[in-house]
Structures are given as structure tokens and as C-alpha cells.
Amino acid sequence: MRVLALLDGTLVDPEAPHIRVDDLGLVRGDGVFETILVVDGTPRELDPHLDRLARSAAMVELPAPDRAAWTRLVRTVIDAWPEPGEMALKLVYTRGPEFGDGTPTGYALGLPLNAKSLRQRADGVSVITLARGFSPDLVERAPWLLLGAKTLSYAVNMAALRYADAHGADEVVFLADDDSVLEGPTSSVVLVEGTTLRTPPPTSGVLAGTTQEALFRAAERAGWSTKVEPIERAELTGGDGLFLVSSVRKITRVRVLDGVELPDRPELNVVLNELYESEY
Ligand SMILES: Cc1ncc(COP(=O)(O)O)c(C=O)c1O
């Protein structure tokens, strides 16, 4: 099932063509996107997602997204989704057709959750670390690399996941050149040490994750401490738990890292998921 609404607010047939073949989002990956989890008709972390869409759009110098229009679009798709339960809602905003008048393309697409994310929520994941190919100070020096923007150029991220699959792992944690931890191809990394949650800072070139931020807010309210600071590769195996977090996968525990079993603490998994749900 799919539900599709275009930026002008019209609900259209998701099986019919709507994007021009010369759309720069398609031919160059020149655009930005968001994926939002909707639960029983309520979008989670909608404001942070719309904030990030605006930040990503600014980084690629697209016109500022019309927040009211995107909010209406989100509602339109949710209202047309016929079932209770969970839906993944993608917001896509591109530079538009190559020889067009400069009007961006935008749409919101409701999709069912993929079975893999659901399975991994329950079972956890095995992860390999892979080089991302930059040093953490590159963010400041090279803004054209768009580190920290959620652009449509995800071919590298998808290739890393295929590489992991070919090497017997479910997921990836990217490392910077100095062996510091970055993020997964579609997730943020959270390391638990006692009652402290740690995640690498956006200044190292990672996307600021809405799920990580919501989890940290909930944890702080519950008396945990949180640290947004660099994490070394070697620290990943020394904590009480390692997690990949994102909107659709929520809080997923890492069972194996680079072939080494991590301590299995199912209760920690439950506690973190409860904290995350308490933000909802
Ligand atoms: C590269 C990357 N980092 C982190 C995340 C997690 O972001 P969020 O929690 O907002 O879904 C994503 C989400 O897809 C991502 O693509």
C-alpha cells in the first residue's frame, strides 16, 4: 500500500508517474528528504523532522520549505492512510527538473514498514565497522560535502549495507579516518555506560538524529546523564550496551560488533525503548 500527496496538496495515484525523468533529485540525487514514523495517525518528532528538512534544504541552497504546506501534506497522507498501526512517511524535496523554471519538486509518501526493520527491532543486529573516508574536522573545512545534511545521495550508504550483507552482517557503523565513531548508514549510534548515554556530535559530520535526541531528552528527564561527544572505536565494546537508533527502527540493540559478541542485556533494551516511548 502507498499513499502519495504532491506539494500542492493533491492526493494522487501512487502507481501513476508524477516525476519528470530529468528531475535533478533523480538524475543527480540533488535534493533532501526525511523519513518519519507515524503511529496510529500521530507523526513522531514531526517538528524536529521539519526543522531538519529546512536545515538540509538550506545546506543545498534549495528554497526554504513552506512549513505550513509540508505540515498540511503530512496530515493529508496520514488522513488518507486506511489502517491503524505504523506507517513510514517520506518527505522528498528536490531541485526539480533540469530544464524547468526552478520550481522544486516535493511530495509526501506513506509506506508500510519494511519487514527487516521490524525483525531487527526484536532480534537486534550484527554490525561491522567500515571506513567512511573523512576526518572529523572536514565538516568545517568542506561545507560542499554536505556532511550532516539529509540529502537524497544515499548510494554510498546503501552500498555499505550491501557490503555488510555480503560479509554476514546486518548493519554498519561508519568510522572516521581517526577511528572515531560516526553513525550507521541510516541510524545514529548510542553507547550506554552505566546510566550514561553517549553519541558522537554532529560537528564530526553525522546527521543530528531525531530519535537520538528524543531518547536523550527522555533519559535526562528520568535522571540519566547524556553526552554528545566523540567516541573511539575501541570504546564500543567496553560499554553496557550499543544501540542503533532511527525513526523507523527505533532503538535497536547491537548484538555483535566486528564478529565479537557484545554483552546481551535485554533489560537495557527494554528500559531504553520505554524511555523512548515516554517521549511520545
Ligand atoms: C545517516 C543517518 N544518520 C542518522 C539517522 C537517524 O535519524 P532519525 O533518528 O532522525 O531517523 C538517519 C535516518 O535515516 C540517517 O540516514
The ligand as an SDF file (V2000), in Angstrom:
LIG
                    3D

 16 16  0  0  0  0  0  0  0  0999 V2000
   22.7950    8.8690    8.0810 C   0  0  0  0  0  0  0  0  0  0  0  0
   21.7190    8.8460    9.1270 C   0  0  0  0  0  0  0  0  0  0  0  0
   22.0520    9.0800   10.4120 N   0  0  0  0  0  0  0  0  0  0  0  0
   21.1200    9.0530   11.3870 C   0  0  0  0  0  0  0  0  0  0  0  0
   19.7940    8.7810   11.1100 C   0  0  0  0  0  0  0  0  0  0  0  0
   18.7740    8.7520   12.2270 C   0  0  0  0  0  0  0  0  0  0  0  0
   17.9040    9.8400   12.1140 O   0  0  0  0  0  0  0  0  0  0  0  0
   16.4210    9.8230   12.7280 P   0  0  0  0  0  0  0  0  0  0  0  0
   16.5590    9.3290   14.1300 O   0  0  0  0  0  0  0  0  0  0  0  0
   16.0060   11.2400   12.6690 O   0  0  0  0  0  0  0  0  0  0  0  0
   15.6060    8.9160   11.8870 O   0  0  0  0  0  0  0  0  0  0  0  0
   19.3960    8.5650    9.7840 C   0  0  0  0  0  0  0  0  0  0  0  0
   17.9960    8.2910    9.4610 C   0  0  0  0  0  0  0  0  0  0  0  0
   17.6530    7.7720    8.4430 O   0  0  0  0  0  0  0  0  0  0  0  0
   20.3840    8.5960    8.7710 C   0  0  0  0  0  0  0  0  0  0  0  0
   20.0630    8.3900    7.4910 O   0  0  0  0  0  0  0  0  0  0  0  0
  1  2  1  0
  2  3  1  0
  2 15  2  0
  3  4  2  0
  4  5  1  0
  5  6  1  0
  5 12  2  0
  6  7  1  0
  7  8  1  0
  8  9  2  0
  8 10  1  0
  8 11  1  0
 12 13  1  0
 12 15  1  0
 13 14  2  0
 15 16  1  0
M  END
$$$$
